[in-house]
Amino acid sequence: MSVHDFDLLTLADVAVLLHCSKPHVCKAVAGRVSGCPPIPSVSLGRRKLVRRQSLISWIEANERTLADGTMASLGRGAAKRT
């Protein structure tokens, strides 16, 4: 692995890529989003960083889970309660 293969993202970068807020990403990293596995991260003091490849793998795993129909929650606004 070379230094060019090691791409770290801040939580703000992850929020932009996922089209959500930074506080929501913080909750996802901490594992506090219902029906969603934690986003893998690296701690550097109080700072959290996410490897780009880990984020891509996390997204792909969530897509497979959705395709299998086993995800408990699709998130805000995905399904309306009656």
Order of alpha helices (4+ residues) and beta strands (2+ residues): beta-alpha-alpha-beta-beta-alpha
